[in-house]
């Protein structure tokens, strides 16, 4: 059953007995192979104390892996799936916290919202120093490019004396509050493995095989952690991804090759390439191959779209003022051809472009459903404890979501006990019972923000704890609602405030998707409409001014991802009329201008 429906090439990847570097072009069935290989390895485990680990780039990808494994009827008790940060927290930081002074007296995780808020505080405090040293424009640019990432030696990746001063104050504040952010979490996990061989050996004994999805987005410190575990020789590793889609370089992502992995992990990793594209027609494939950074021959093998011509249109004569009308017309035209709502996606390279467009597009097409979680009040709060509780409160109980909600409830118990530094009452220590409690909480309140405040109060009262008694819970509570209120007050968002609209955010996608290029990685749609394809937006100015090739490779990778999401029709838009801060007009992305292609009219 596990191998049924796979091509010979895919079967070779699934049954490969060694560590594996699997390079997969768009539409080649990468996720399908990953799911089936995880299932295959689970079915072959003969040690009840060993685990199969699947590391994903996003929480959404984690949920997809778990749900698809469940559908294969494979026992998942020995599967652990999550992000690299969750992996380090669950398997390294929590079990071995007593080994490090910074952790042994207790700690809490500073989620992205809290971490950003704290860093912004120190950026603002140092703003005048940066302006005095570098000038207003350069000072501001340098200030907001500060990254909290750390090296294997515990040093700051960010260079510059003033930048380091900001980070020293930031990390000193974290330490005083017994907080660790995601970057410090990675460094401490690596330090524990490096400093204590017993930790390294224990991890190597526990994990039979580790899967890394979207490996091209893996950071240096993340590679170092994984390679320390694998180098013992007891654990295999499988890297799955596509170097041509390495669009997280500015966040430290690196697509390492076989030779580098072999050397660093002390292994001889096998290498397999998946060639066929089961997603798009050949004309589309040939088009986006223009943007390859690493050459790969790709042939369309999809029986549905293989012989179609589709539409590939490049629109350069629409103004920013008329952009909404242009996109609305394209959507209406595709819907008239019986394209389902959820097979249409509107993409832009930055949230700053998506945000104002989303609300206006909804107003322009009020009868058409849109899915735009990124435009919701919760976009920056996914690692916040209260977001995780809100997700359970706003997800309607159903048989389809039962296993997913059980997993969420288990995670909630672990995190809450960490925050309150004690175990929950025995009555609520099982996920099913906690879920039953959460399902019973349903305030008779229409306004979303008031609904959640009342629901949170009922939840904490039922579990007999006060939010104000726990510093991190209180901080996250305040930041959660401050973020929502700030977003709702922004006229560009125009997001509904009623709780029923918020519940729709957690239902399966059924409407037209509005997302960034980064947000649709791994997705596919019959129709893709991409706008904001402008020099300075794609690629970013920073890549143009400071990149080794003036942003050419960054632009190519982003265009490659955009174009390869489409199964049938692709619309590319470089609108006119957008102005830079210096009032110059943005011009079309150079990489689009360089391609000689006969677009559809």
C-alpha distance (Angstrom), angle and dihedral (degrees) to the residues before:
residue distance angle dihedral
X1 . . .
X2 3.82 . .
X3 3.81 92.7 .
X4 3.79 97.6 38.1
X5 3.80 115.6 116.6
X6 3.80 94.4 17.7
X7 3.80 125.0 122.4
X8 3.81 119.4 -119.7
X9 3.80 89.0 -104.5
X10 3.79 91.5 51.9
X11 3.82 91.6 46.2
X12 3.80 90.4 54.0
X13 3.79 89.1 55.4
X14 3.80 93.8 46.4
X15 3.81 94.8 49.1
X16 3.83 97.4 40.0
X17 3.83 104.7 130.5
X18 3.80 96.6 -156.3
X19 3.79 138.5 62.6
X20 3.80 107.4 -68.2
X21 3.80 141.4 -154.8
X22 3.81 103.8 -158.7
X23 3.78 114.5 -169.1
X24 3.78 112.4 -167.4
X25 3.79 128.8 -175.3
X26 3.83 119.3 -141.7
X27 3.79 113.4 -69.0
X28 3.81 94.1 10.9
X29 3.79 93.5 122.9
X30 3.80 96.1 -99.2
X31 3.79 95.0 153.4
X32 3.80 91.8 43.3
X33 3.82 90.8 52.9
X34 3.81 91.1 46.0
X35 3.82 92.2 51.7
X36 3.80 93.5 46.7
X37 3.80 93.1 45.7
X38 3.81 91.2 51.0
X39 3.81 88.4 50.4
X40 3.81 91.1 46.2
X41 3.80 92.7 52.1
X42 3.81 92.0 46.1
X43 3.80 90.6 52.5
X44 3.82 90.7 53.1
X45 3.81 98.6 49.4
X46 3.79 110.3 120.6
X47 3.81 98.3 175.2
X48 3.84 113.5 76.4
X49 3.82 90.4 -156.4
X50 3.80 95.9 57.6
X51 3.79 128.1 90.0
X52 3.77 139.9 -151.5
X53 3.82 110.6 -139.3
X54 3.81 125.0 -155.7
X55 3.81 114.8 -169.7
X56 3.80 117.1 -163.3
X57 3.78 133.9 -175.9
X58 3.82 95.0 -127.7
X59 3.80 138.5 29.3
X60 3.79 88.6 -122.1
X61 3.82 91.1 58.3
X62 3.82 88.7 49.9
X63 3.79 91.5 54.7
X64 3.80 90.8 48.1
X65 3.82 92.2 53.5
X66 3.80 92.7 49.2
X67 3.80 93.6 46.2
X68 3.82 93.9 48.4
X69 3.81 92.2 46.9
X70 3.81 88.2 51.7
X71 3.82 89.4 54.4
X72 3.82 89.6 55.5
X73 3.83 88.3 59.7
X74 3.81 92.0 -124.4
X75 3.80 118.8 150.8
X76 3.83 107.3 -109.9
X77 3.80 102.8 -172.1
X78 3.80 88.8 108.8
X79 3.80 95.6 45.2
X80 3.78 121.4 98.7
X81 3.81 115.6 -173.9
X82 3.79 129.4 176.0
X83 3.78 145.4 97.7
X84 3.80 122.5 -50.7
X85 3.81 89.3 -107.2
X86 3.81 92.2 53.6
X87 3.81 89.2 46.7
X88 3.80 92.4 53.5
X89 3.80 91.6 46.1
X90 3.82 96.4 47.9
X91 3.81 100.0 38.9
X92 3.81 105.8 27.7
X93 3.81 115.3 15.6
X94 3.82 100.3 42.9
X95 3.86 98.0 40.2
X96 3.81 95.0 45.1
X97 3.82 102.3 30.1
X98 3.80 90.9 118.5
X99 3.80 90.8 67.2
X100 3.83 94.1 68.3
X101 3.81 126.6 58.1
X102 3.79 92.4 -141.8
X103 3.82 90.5 59.7
X104 3.79 108.2 28.2
X105 3.82 96.6 81.6
X106 3.78 93.3 51.9
X107 3.79 135.0 -77.9
X108 3.78 142.2 -164.9
X109 3.79 132.3 -149.6
X110 3.79 117.1 -107.7
X111 3.79 102.8 -144.1
X112 3.80 122.3 -145.2
X113 3.80 93.4 -91.1
X114 3.80 94.4 51.5
X115 3.81 92.9 41.6
X116 3.82 92.9 50.2
X117 3.79 91.4 47.0
X118 3.81 91.8 52.4
X119 3.81 93.8 45.4
X120 3.81 91.1 49.3
X121 3.79 88.8 54.2
X122 3.81 90.9 59.4
X123 3.79 93.3 40.5
X124 3.79 89.5 56.9
X125 3.81 91.5 45.9
X126 3.83 90.1 55.1
X127 3.80 98.3 39.7
X128 3.81 96.4 104.6
X129 3.81 92.1 49.2
X130 3.82 90.1 54.7
X131 3.80 92.3 46.4
X132 3.81 91.8 49.8
X133 3.81 92.8 49.9
X134 3.82 102.3 38.0
X135 3.80 106.8 16.0
X136 3.80 126.1 -104.4
X137 3.82 100.3 -73.3
X138 3.82 98.8 39.4
X139 3.81 91.5 39.0
X140 3.79 91.9 54.5
X141 3.81 91.8 46.3
X142 3.80 92.9 50.9
X143 3.79 92.5 45.2
X144 3.79 95.0 54.7
X145 3.80 94.9 43.4
X146 3.79 91.8 64.1
X147 3.81 110.4 125.2
X148 3.80 124.5 -161.0
X149 3.83 92.0 -146.0
X150 3.80 117.2 130.9
X151 3.79 132.1 -150.8
X152 3.81 126.6 -126.5
X153 3.82 86.9 -93.6
X154 3.79 92.3 54.8
X155 3.81 93.1 -107.6
X156 3.80 125.5 135.7
X157 3.81 115.5 -95.7
X158 3.80 88.1 -150.1
X159 3.80 113.1 85.8
X160 3.80 129.5 -150.3
X161 3.81 131.3 77.4
X162 3.80 96.2 -110.2
X163 3.79 91.8 45.5
X164 3.82 90.2 51.9
X165 3.80 89.9 49.3
X166 3.81 89.8 56.9
X167 3.79 91.2 48.6
X168 3.81 94.0 46.4
X169 3.79 90.3 54.9
X170 3.80 91.3 44.0
X171 3.82 94.7 51.2
X172 3.84 91.3 42.3
X173 3.81 88.4 56.7
X174 3.81 91.5 48.3
X175 3.80 90.5 51.6
X176 3.81 92.9 49.1
X177 3.80 89.1 55.7
X178 3.84 93.3 43.9
X179 3.79 89.4 -116.6
X180 3.78 129.4 144.8
X181 3.79 122.1 -165.9
X182 3.81 124.7 -150.3
X183 3.80 94.3 -92.0
X184 3.81 93.7 50.1
X185 3.80 88.5 45.9
X186 3.82 89.9 59.1
X187 3.78 93.4 46.9
X188 3.81 93.9 48.8
X189 3.81 90.7 47.9
X190 3.79 90.0 52.8
X191 3.81 91.1 45.6
X192 3.81 91.7 53.3
X193 3.81 92.2 51.5
X194 3.80 93.1 44.1
X195 3.81 97.3 44.3
X196 3.80 99.2 40.7
X197 3.84 116.3 47.2
X198 3.82 89.5 -169.4
X199 3.81 89.5 64.4
X200 3.80 91.4 49.2
X201 3.83 91.8 48.6
X202 3.81 93.8 46.6
X203 3.80 92.1 52.5
X204 3.81 92.2 46.8
X205 3.80 89.6 51.7
X206 3.83 93.9 49.2
X207 3.82 99.6 47.9
X208 3.78 118.7 66.8
X209 3.80 93.9 -178.8
X210 3.82 136.6 -5.1
X211 3.82 122.0 -150.5
X212 3.80 119.9 -157.8
X213 3.81 114.8 -165.0
X214 3.83 119.7 -158.4
X215 3.80 88.6 13.3
X216 3.81 91.4 176.7
X217 3.83 87.5 73.5
X218 3.83 93.9 54.9
X219 3.82 116.7 121.1
X220 3.80 125.6 -132.2
X221 3.81 94.2 -107.8
X222 3.81 90.9 48.6
X223 3.80 91.4 53.0
X224 3.82 88.8 49.0
X225 3.83 92.4 54.6
X226 3.81 93.3 48.8
X227 3.79 94.6 43.9
X228 3.81 91.5 51.6
X229 3.81 88.9 57.4
X230 3.81 94.9 43.6
X231 3.81 95.2 45.2
X232 3.83 91.4 73.0
X233 3.82 87.0 72.8
X234 3.80 99.0 -125.6
X235 3.81 99.7 91.4
X236 3.80 126.9 63.0
X237 3.78 122.4 -149.3
X238 3.81 130.8 -151.7
X239 3.79 119.3 -162.3
X240 3.81 114.7 -165.1
X241 3.80 125.2 -174.8
X242 3.78 150.1 82.6
X243 3.84 123.8 -92.1
X244 3.80 88.9 -153.0
X245 3.81 88.0 65.8
X246 3.82 96.3 50.8
X247 3.81 95.6 129.3
X248 3.81 98.1 148.9
X249 3.80 97.1 74.6
X250 3.81 91.4 121.0
X251 3.81 87.6 58.5
X252 3.79 92.6 51.8
X253 3.81 99.0 -92.8
X254 3.83 115.1 156.7
X255 3.83 129.2 -174.2
X256 3.81 101.3 -146.3
X257 3.81 120.5 -162.1
X258 3.80 130.6 -132.0
X259 3.81 95.6 -95.2
X260 3.80 92.8 52.6
X261 3.80 93.4 46.2
X262 3.81 91.5 47.3
X263 3.80 90.9 52.8
X264 3.79 98.3 43.3
X265 3.81 97.1 42.2
X266 3.80 95.5 37.2
X267 3.82 91.8 -126.4
X268 3.79 139.8 112.7
X269 3.78 101.8 -123.8
X270 3.82 121.1 -161.2
X271 3.79 118.2 -127.7
X272 3.82 126.2 -145.0
X273 3.80 128.6 173.1
X274 3.83 123.8 -154.7
X275 3.80 108.1 -147.6
X276 3.79 113.4 175.5
X277 3.80 123.1 88.1
X278 3.81 112.8 -141.8
X279 3.80 93.8 176.1
X280 3.80 113.5 60.1
X281 3.81 140.9 32.9
X282 3.81 118.4 -99.9
X283 3.79 94.3 -105.4
X284 3.80 90.4 60.4
X285 3.79 91.7 44.7
X286 3.79 91.5 51.5
X287 3.79 89.9 48.8
X288 3.79 98.8 53.1
X289 3.79 92.0 42.6
X290 3.81 84.1 74.5
X291 3.80 86.2 75.5
X292 3.80 99.0 50.2
X293 3.79 115.3 131.4
X294 3.80 91.6 -170.6
X295 3.81 115.7 36.7
X296 3.80 117.4 -112.9
X297 3.79 128.3 165.0
X298 3.82 108.1 -131.3
X299 3.80 126.6 -173.5
X300 3.80 125.8 -171.7
X301 3.80 110.9 -122.4
X302 3.80 99.3 167.4
X303 3.81 109.4 125.9
X304 3.84 91.9 -154.5
X305 3.80 100.6 52.8
X306 3.81 103.0 13.4
X307 3.80 97.0 104.1
X308 3.80 97.8 35.0
X309 3.79 124.5 108.7
X310 3.78 95.7 -154.7
X311 3.80 121.2 -180.0
X312 3.80 126.0 -66.1
X313 3.79 109.4 177.0
X314 3.80 130.8 171.4
X315 3.82 113.5 -159.8
X316 3.81 116.2 -163.3
X317 3.79 102.3 152.1
X318 3.81 101.6 69.9
X319 3.81 119.4 100.5
X320 3.78 125.7 -134.6
X321 3.80 86.9 -112.8
X322 3.83 91.7 58.3
X323 3.81 96.8 37.0
X324 3.82 94.7 101.8
X325 3.82 91.2 53.0
X326 3.80 90.9 47.9
X327 3.81 94.6 51.6
X328 3.82 92.1 42.1
X329 3.81 89.9 53.3
X330 3.81 91.5 50.1
X331 3.81 91.0 49.9
X332 3.80 92.9 47.4
X333 3.79 91.2 48.8
X334 3.82 93.0 50.9
X335 3.80 92.2 46.5
X336 3.82 89.2 52.7
X337 3.82 86.3 58.8
X338 3.82 88.4 58.2
X339 3.79 96.0 -105.6
X340 3.85 106.6 158.4
X341 3.80 117.6 -115.5
X342 3.80 93.9 -116.0
X343 3.82 91.4 52.8
X344 3.82 91.5 66.5
X345 3.80 122.6 80.7
X346 3.81 130.9 -175.7
X347 3.82 112.0 -156.7
X348 3.80 136.7 -173.9
X349 3.82 131.0 174.5
X350 3.83 95.1 -121.7
X351 3.80 138.8 34.7
X352 3.79 89.3 -130.7
X353 3.82 86.6 69.0
X354 3.80 96.4 40.8
X355 3.80 97.6 49.8
X356 3.83 101.1 65.0
X357 3.81 92.3 36.1
X358 3.80 94.7 53.2
X359 3.78 96.9 60.6
X360 3.80 93.8 42.3
X361 3.81 92.2 48.7
X362 3.79 91.1 51.9
X363 3.80 89.9 49.9
X364 3.81 90.8 48.1
X365 3.82 92.8 50.2
X366 3.84 103.6 30.2
X367 3.81 95.2 164.4
X368 3.80 95.0 53.5
X369 3.84 119.7 86.3
X370 3.79 118.3 -127.5
X371 3.80 129.7 -165.5
X372 3.77 110.6 -152.1
X373 3.78 111.4 148.6
X374 3.78 89.0 166.9
X375 3.80 88.7 64.0
X376 3.79 91.9 51.3
X377 3.82 124.5 103.1
X378 3.82 89.2 -106.3
X379 3.82 102.6 57.3
X380 3.81 97.4 114.9
X381 3.80 97.4 34.4
X382 3.81 104.9 70.7
X383 3.81 94.2 116.0
X384 3.79 93.3 45.8
X385 3.83 115.3 109.0
X386 3.81 91.5 -133.5
X387 3.79 92.0 52.4
X388 3.80 88.8 55.3
X389 3.80 90.2 51.5
X390 3.82 91.1 44.6
X391 3.82 89.3 52.1
X392 3.81 90.3 57.3
X393 3.80 92.7 44.1
X394 3.81 92.9 50.1
X395 3.81 97.4 42.2
X396 3.77 109.8 91.0
X397 3.83 113.7 -128.5
X398 3.80 112.0 -107.4
X399 3.78 138.8 149.4
X400 3.81 90.2 -111.4
X401 3.80 91.8 57.4
X402 3.80 98.9 35.9
X403 3.81 98.8 100.0
X404 3.80 91.9 42.6
X405 3.81 92.4 50.3
X406 3.80 90.6 47.3
X407 3.81 88.9 55.7
X408 3.80 90.8 48.2
X409 3.81 90.4 50.2
X410 3.83 91.8 51.3
X411 3.81 90.3 51.6
X412 3.80 90.2 48.1
X413 3.81 92.2 54.0
X414 3.81 92.4 51.3
X415 3.79 93.3 47.9
X416 3.80 95.4 44.6
X417 3.81 92.1 50.6
X418 3.79 88.2 50.6
X419 3.81 91.0 53.0
X420 3.80 96.4 46.8
X421 3.83 92.9 38.6
X422 3.80 93.4 -132.4
X423 3.78 140.7 74.5
X424 3.79 120.4 -88.9
X425 3.76 118.6 -111.2
X426 3.79 108.8 -75.3
X427 3.80 89.9 -112.3
X428 3.81 91.2 67.7
X429 3.81 102.7 34.2
X430 3.81 94.0 98.6
X431 3.79 120.8 76.9
X432 3.81 94.2 -131.6
X433 3.80 93.8 54.9
X434 3.80 93.0 44.4
X435 3.80 89.4 49.1
X436 3.80 89.6 51.3
X437 3.80 89.2 54.1
X438 3.81 92.3 48.3
X439 3.81 91.2 48.5
X440 3.81 89.3 54.5
X441 3.81 92.7 56.6
X442 3.80 109.6 89.6
X443 3.82 114.0 141.6
X444 3.79 115.7 -154.2
X445 3.81 91.1 -122.0
X446 3.81 126.3 121.3
X447 3.82 101.2 -162.4
X448 3.80 109.3 85.6
X449 3.79 99.2 -141.6
X450 3.83 93.2 48.8
X451 3.80 90.2 44.4
X452 3.80 91.8 56.8
X453 3.82 94.4 44.6
X454 3.80 90.5 53.3
X455 3.82 92.0 43.8
X456 3.82 92.1 50.0
X457 3.81 89.9 50.7
X458 3.80 91.4 51.3
X459 3.79 90.7 47.8
X460 3.82 95.2 50.7
X461 3.81 91.7 44.2
X462 3.81 91.6 51.8
X463 3.83 90.6 50.9
X464 3.80 91.2 44.5
X465 3.80 101.1 -121.4
X466 3.80 133.1 117.3
X467 3.78 117.9 -133.3
X468 3.82 92.5 -145.0
X469 3.81 90.9 59.1
X470 3.82 93.5 67.2
X471 3.79 118.3 62.8
X472 3.81 99.7 -153.6
X473 3.80 94.5 42.6
X474 3.80 89.1 50.4
X475 3.82 92.4 46.9
X476 3.78 91.8 49.6
X477 3.82 91.3 45.0
X478 3.81 91.9 53.5
X479 3.82 93.4 44.1
X480 3.80 91.6 47.4
X481 3.78 93.2 56.9
X482 3.80 95.0 36.1
X483 3.80 88.8 56.1
X484 3.81 91.8 49.4
X485 3.79 93.3 47.3
X486 3.81 92.1 47.8
X487 3.77 91.6 51.1
X488 3.79 94.6 46.6
X489 3.81 90.1 49.9
X490 3.82 91.2 56.1
X491 3.79 108.0 96.7
X492 3.83 90.8 -151.5
X493 3.81 92.1 66.8
X494 3.80 99.8 52.2
X495 3.79 89.0 -177.8
X496 3.84 119.5 169.1
X497 3.80 114.8 -106.1
X498 3.81 99.1 -154.2
X499 3.79 119.2 108.6
X500 3.82 93.8 -125.8
X501 3.81 90.1 61.9
X502 3.80 89.4 49.5
X503 3.82 90.7 51.9
X504 3.80 89.3 57.2
X505 3.82 88.9 63.6
X506 3.79 89.6 69.7
X507 3.78 98.2 47.1
X508 3.83 122.0 97.9
X509 3.79 112.1 -80.4
X510 3.78 111.5 -87.8
X511 3.79 104.4 149.2
X512 3.80 138.3 65.5
X513 3.80 108.9 -63.9
X514 3.82 120.7 -126.4
X515 3.80 111.4 -168.4
X516 3.79 147.9 135.5
X517 3.81 123.7 -97.7
X518 3.80 88.5 -104.0
X519 3.78 93.1 49.8
X520 3.82 95.6 56.8
X521 3.79 97.8 51.2
X522 3.78 107.5 132.6
X523 3.83 92.4 18.5
X524 3.80 128.4 110.8
X525 3.81 133.1 -159.8
X526 3.79 136.5 178.3
X527 3.80 89.0 -128.0
X528 3.81 128.5 32.6
X529 3.81 122.3 -173.3
X530 3.82 113.0 -171.8
X531 3.81 124.2 -175.4
X532 3.80 136.5 171.2
X533 3.81 91.1 56.8
X534 3.78 92.5 157.6
X535 3.79 135.3 137.2
X536 3.81 103.5 -99.1
X537 3.81 93.0 28.3
X538 3.79 95.3 52.5
X539 2.96 104.6 43.8
X540 3.79 101.4 19.4
X541 3.80 118.5 -118.9
X542 3.80 90.0 -112.5
X543 3.81 90.8 58.9
X544 3.81 90.6 47.9
X545 3.81 95.6 49.3
X546 3.80 100.2 36.1
X547 3.81 105.9 22.0
X548 3.78 117.9 109.4
X549 3.82 89.6 -121.3
X550 3.82 99.9 30.0
X551 3.78 91.8 -98.3
X552 3.80 96.7 -59.1
X553 3.82 95.7 128.7
X554 3.82 92.0 43.3
X555 3.79 91.0 52.8
X556 3.80 92.5 46.5
X557 3.80 92.4 51.9
X558 3.79 92.9 49.5
X559 3.82 92.6 47.4
X560 3.81 89.2 46.8
X561 3.80 90.7 54.4
X562 3.81 93.1 45.3
X563 3.80 96.4 48.8
X564 3.80 95.2 41.8
X565 3.83 92.4 57.6
X566 3.82 89.5 70.9
X567 3.79 122.0 91.8
X568 3.80 97.9 -177.5
X569 3.82 119.0 -6.8
X570 3.81 130.6 32.6
X571 3.81 126.6 -171.3
X572 3.81 118.7 -172.9
X573 3.81 119.5 -168.4
X574 3.81 129.3 -167.2
X575 3.79 99.2 178.8
X576 3.80 122.2 -157.9
X577 3.79 128.6 -130.6
X578 3.80 102.3 47.2
X579 3.80 111.4 133.8
X580 3.80 131.8 -149.2
X581 3.81 121.6 -135.3
X582 3.79 87.6 -93.0
X583 3.84 89.6 54.1
X584 3.80 94.3 -110.5
X585 3.80 116.3 138.1
X586 3.79 119.3 -107.5
X587 3.81 112.3 -117.4
X588 3.83 128.2 -149.1
X589 3.79 117.1 -80.6
X590 3.80 108.1 -83.1
X591 3.81 94.3 -132.9
X592 3.81 90.2 60.3
X593 3.79 91.6 48.0
X594 3.81 91.1 51.8
X595 3.80 95.6 57.5
X596 3.78 117.4 90.6
X597 3.78 103.0 -148.5
X598 3.79 134.9 150.3
X599 3.77 100.7 -126.3
X600 3.79 122.8 -167.5
X601 3.77 116.3 -96.9
